[in-house]
Amino acid sequence: MAGGLAALLDDIAVLARMAAASTDDIAAASGRASVKAAGVVVDDTAVTPQYVRDVEPSRELPIIRRIATGSLGNKAIIIVFALLLSQFVPWILTPLLMLGGAYLCYEGAEKVWERVTGHHEEATPVVEKGPDAEKRMIRGAVTTDFILSAEIMMIALNEVAEEPFWTRAAILVVVGLFITALVYGVVAVIVKMDDIGLHLAGRDSPGVKRFGSGLVRAMPTVLEVISFVGMLAMLWVGGHILLVGLDELGATAPYHLVHLLEEPAAAVAGVGSVLGWLVNTVCSLLFGLVVGAVVVAVAHVVPRRRDESGPAPTTAEAAGTGHARD
């Protein structure tokens, strides 16, 4: 996954253009591009299982299946609009992609803020919310998925905008199907891992029993690791999208600086390519963190200060004060 994220925006164009050669190439190259784009939603891989926490085991997979179905519907809508945009207003793709990148930076920075302050918002189990909670939870999950699905589709589309219309359509469809199956397939496995561990823990074999117990104990750590990697991935990908977008729009200084820092590392014999990639990655992550921190401050700190200072007096209140003074 790390290698895919590192080259997410640089080589997806090569993969997509390879896909244009034939139907077989479309399936193969789009599949590889989909695996790379999965890094954008790796954080949701850790978050989604919390939605079905304490839910009846028989309902876990149906809930995930309904979210996945909603995700496919999201991608179908996005693909139609994305193709229309690329056909008639292709210049808008870069700004839209950057808008999505800024959102990823915001999400990543907000998770950093939660870790620093210790305030974490956890999904409340649907069994604690009443009979209609499952439907509301699914709608919320699908709404969140829409934003991330749009980002994935825009990443893919931005790199194949020059391809023929039907080639673009085929690549986006393959990417959408593959990424949905991959992400929610992994989520389904994670959700059922506890049940598998409990089942194995109940076996007679001491070795199998220990393995099952260890599997159950390990799952919270696995989810925490996935969540942490997802936080870094959002900052990384979002920052890289913004750097590349700014460069394309004429603000070349930020990405030029990254290249200046990258060149000495890339010149090191033997490990230059790895070091160059690492420098580019760290710079993208830090840039994403800075942008995300600004957005978080605007979204949270400023409104809070306004609330603490109290509402401004209305015209009537001001007039009343004046009369009282008289």
N, C-alpha and C positions, 0 to 999 in steps of 0.2 A: 504494500500500500504506500510506504514511504516513497519508493522510487516513482510510483505513479503520480503522487501529489507533486513531487519535485518537477516533473515534466508536464504537469497538467495542461498548461496553456502553450507550452513551446512545441510539443510534438503531437497534440491532438489533430492539428492540421494535416500532418504527414499521414497519420492513421486514417483520417477521413478521406483524404485524397486517394490513398491506396484503395479505400473501399469503393471508390467510383469505378474501378476497373471492371468489376464483374459482380454478380450476385453473391458468389462465394466470398469474395473479398469484402463485400459490405457486411456480411455476417461476422467474419473473423475480425476485421479492423474495428468495427463498431463495438464488438464485444470487449476488445482491449480498451477502447476509449471509455466504455461504461465502467470497467473496473477502476480506472483512474478517477473518474468523476464520483465514484462511490465515496471518495475521501471527503467530499463536501457534506455528506450526511452521516458521517461516522458517529458524530455526537448523538444523533437520534437513535442510533443502534443501542446506545446505553440508556437513553431516556424512555423509549417506547416500552420496554418491559415493565417499567414502573406503573404504566397505565393499568396493567392487568394484575398488579400486586394484590394478593388476597382474594382474587376472583376465583370462582369455582373452576377447577382445572379443565373441565369440559368446555368452558366458555373461552379459554385463553386463545386457542388457535382460531376459532370463528371470529373473535374480535380482531385479531391480527389480519385475518383474511379480508375482513370488511375494510380495514384501513388500507390494505394493499390495493383493493379494488378501487377505493376512492383515490388513491395515488395514481392509478392508471387513468382514471377519469380526468384528474388534474393534468396529466401529461398530454392527453388527447387534446384538451382545450388549448394548452400552451403551444403544442405543435402547430395547430391550425393558425393561431395568431402569429406565432414566430415566423412561419412560412410566408404569411401575408406581409409582415413587416420587412422580411428580407427581400421580398419581391418588389415592393413598391417604395419603401423608405429604408433602404439598407444602412443609411448613415446613422440611424437611431440605435443600431445594435450595440455599438461601443458605449454610449451613455447608459443604456439599460443594463448592460453587463456591469458597468461600474457601480450603478445603483445597487445591484445585487451584491457586489463585492463589499460595498459599504455596510450593507445589512449583515453580511458574514462577520465583518470586523466588529460590528456592534454586538452581535451575539457572543463572539469569542471574548471581547473585553468585558461584557457583563458577567460572564462566567468567571473571569479572573477576579472581578470585583466581589462576586459572591464568595470565592475562596478566601480572599483577603479579609473580608468583613465577617465571614462565618455565617452569612444569611443564605440559606439554600431553600429554594421553593421546590418541594417534592409533590409529585402527583398524588392526589388523594385517591385511595382505592374506590372503585365504582360502587362496591357493596356498601360504602359508608354514605352514599349520596342519594339513595332512593332508586325507584324502579326506572326512571328515565335517564339515570346517570350514564348508562352505557352508550346511549345514542348521543348524548351531549359530548361525552369523552371522544367518541369516534369522530364527530364533527370537528372538534377542536384539533385532534391529531391530523385530520385530513387538511384542515386549514393551514396548519404549520407546514405540512408536507408540500402544499402548493407553492410556497415561497422557495423552498429548497429545490423542488422539481423545476421551477422556472429558471433557477440559477444553473442547474445542470443542462437544461435544454439550450439556454443562451450560450453557455460555454461551448457546447458542441456546434451550435449554429454559427456562432461568430467565426469559427475557423473553417467553415465550409460554405460561406456565403457566396463564393464565386462559382460553386459547382452548379450544374443544371438543377432545375426545380425538383424533378422527381428523385434525383440522387440525394438531394438534401432531405427530402421527405423520408426516403428509405432509411437513411442513416439515423435520423431522429427517432423514427419508430423503433428501430433495433436497439438504440441506446436506451430509450424509455422502457421497453420491455425488459431488457437485460438488467438495468439498474434496479428496477422494482423487484424483480425476482431475487436478485442478489441481496439487497438490503433487508427485505422483509423475510427472506429465507433465513438469513443469519439471525434476525430478531426472533423468529419462531424457534430456532434451535436454542438460543439463549433462554427463552422463556420456559422451555420444557426441560432444560438441563437440571433444574432442581428436582423435578419429578423423576428423571432418569437416575440422579444420584440417590434419592430416597429409595427407589426400587432396588438399586444395586446394594444399598446399605442393609436391606432386608434379606439378602441372600445368605446361604449357609457358609459359603467359602469366606474365610477370614480375609484373604487378599482382596476379593471382590467387595466385601463389606467395607474395608478400609478405603478402597478407591472411591466407593460411592459416598462415604462420609466426607472424604477430602474434596470431592466434587461439589458437594453442597456448601462446604465452608469456603471454597475458593470463589464462588460466584460473585459475592459482593466485591471482592478485590478485582475480579475480571471486569465488572461493570465500571468500577472506579477508574481502572486503567483505560478502558475504552472512552470514558467520558473525558479524561485528561487529554488523551490523544486527539479526540474530537475538538476540544477547545483549541489546541494548538493548530489543528488542521484548518479550522475556520479562519483564524488569524493569518495563517500562512497563505491560504488560497485567496482570501479576500484582499490581503495586502498586495499579492502578486497581480491580481486583476486590476487593482487601482494603479499600480506602477505602470503596467503595460498600457492601460487606457490613457493615463496622463501623457505617456510618451507618444501615443498615436494621435492625441489631440493637440500636440505641439508643446506641452509642458515637459520637456525632455530632461530637465536637470535632476529630478529625483532618481530616475532609472539610470541616467548616465553615471551618477555617483555610485550606484550599486555595481555597475559594470567596472568602474575604476577600482573598486574594492575587490571585485571578483577576479580581475586579470592577474594580479600577483599570485593568488592562491592557485589559479588554474595553470600557472606556469611551472608549478612544482612537479618535478619528474616523478612518474609512477602513480602518484595519487592526485595529480592536478585536477582531473575531472571531478573527483569526489569532493575535494576541498572547494573548488569553484562552485559546485552545486550547493555545498553547505553554506558558503558565504551568501549566495543568492537567496537561499531559503531563510537564513536568519534575518537578513535585511528585510525580506518580504514580511516575515512574521513581526518584526519590530515596527515596521511601517504600519501594518495592520493594527497592531496594538495601540499605536499613537492615535490613528484615525478613530478606532473603536472607542478609545478612552474619551475623546472629544465628544463623540455622539452620545455616549453614556452620560457624560456630564450634562449635556444639553437636555437629555431626556429625563434625567432624574434629579440632579442637583439643583438646577435652576428652578423647576417647578416647586421643589421642596422649600427653597428660600422664599419664594413668592408666598407660599402657604404660611410660613412662619411669620412673615411680616404682616400678614393679615390682609383682607380684601380692601381695595381702595374704596373710599366713601362714595356713595352714590350722589347724584345731583341733588336729590331731595334731602339727603343727610347733610350735605354741605350747606344747603339753603337753611335748614333747620338750625344748624350751628350758628350761622350768621344772625338769624333772628334772635337766638337766645343771647348772643353777645350784645345785641342792641338793647 
